[in-house]
Amino acid sequence: MTSPIQQVIQAHRRGERVGLASICCSHPAVLRAAMRVALDHDSLLLVEATSNQVDQFGGYTGMTPAVYRDYVLDLARDLAFPPGRLVLGGDHLGPNAWQGLDAATAMAHAETLIAAYAGAGFHKIHLDCSMRCADDPPLLPDEIVAQRSARLARVAEDATQAAGLPPPVYVIGTEVPIPGGEADLDDAGAPTAPAAAKRTLDVHCRAFLHAGLHAAWRRVVAMVVQPGVDFDTSRVQHYDAARAASLSDFIAGHPGLVFEAHSTDYQREPALHDMVRDHFAILKVGPAATFALREALLALCHIEDELVPVGHASRLMRVLDDVMLAKPDHWRKHYRGSSDDQRILRRYALSDRCRYYWGEPPVAAALETLYANLEATTIPLPLLSQHLPEQYADVVDGGLDPAPRALVEHKIGRVLSQYMRACTRNTAQPVGSAAAIC
């Protein structure tokens, strides 16, 4: 049986201008916005959890894969989102969280991680063994990366079979951009060389076949490469189709495969369409969505300041910054400069490290206070126009409820809609010819 993801990839390779928007986030407002956008576009919704976000120990969200699955399904049920159109994925699954340990221990943890994801019904598995462990050589050979990936694929195959679930589809790749953006865009990589992409494909193919994973290899649907897009705290490296042309030509010769593009946050919408056309058909977005969340909440805080007495205000942004200062592990190594520079970055950086803190109890309590304060009153249209002008326009047109939660989700949805439009635009123009796989 062909999975929904394979159906999209096959349609893409038949020449349809389609792809998959991958929403990499755990915040309920982002996930609800994504579901509403997917309903509007009558599209598949791919939601992915990362290995540091959700793992067998809870990750930074406190959720195991099974708990995360139930959490997303509950949100879908509340919005009457069809479960058959919801696909869960696992991102950067491998020894990432245990790089400080020896390889044997780290890979043992990674096996447990993969089994938990696959057994919980996560259908799309990104096998990422590109990081070196404590006793690995400084430069990890592609062969070792591929062997470890095949080892984890075997675990995933066994876990899905034991759970009575359809076998997963896989994404491979060794040139994986830094999750959440660069500390400095000057460190960003050039587009992957086609020769490097070919080597990655070849060594993984050999490793899978050597491990007896012939059926699993046929379910490898994508490779992660660097298409030449990235971002840091304040700058964006935009897609240049000419620079990526040789990569596009390479994957066109491998039917059944597309590229998965990470760090596509903040790309212009025309570039997203171009990327799908050029076979970067899985577009991953995360920080851009939580950046829009933070923008919306800051706007609501400004509105709250005008409407609510000081002693009753949520002080959400102050509480958020206090918690970030008290627990700096998620941002300290990413934000450079003076204390004033870091203060600005904590609130406004494109890399949006504050996304790690919305679940902290003091922050979550302040957010609920903000919502309660604004739900107890009516936001005057002039204030809405001043602080949320795009939402104001839709409220005036009658298409949006001016309730605070709806305003936040609408702002996030405007970002995610760009990805859905890029991935659901059908044309008769072929996006590449099919040739035989080597």
Summary of the structure (lengths in Angstrom):
residues: 438
radius of gyration: 21.7
end to end distance: 24.3
largest distance: 69.0
contacts: 1513
relative contact order: 0.13
helix: 52%
strand: 11%
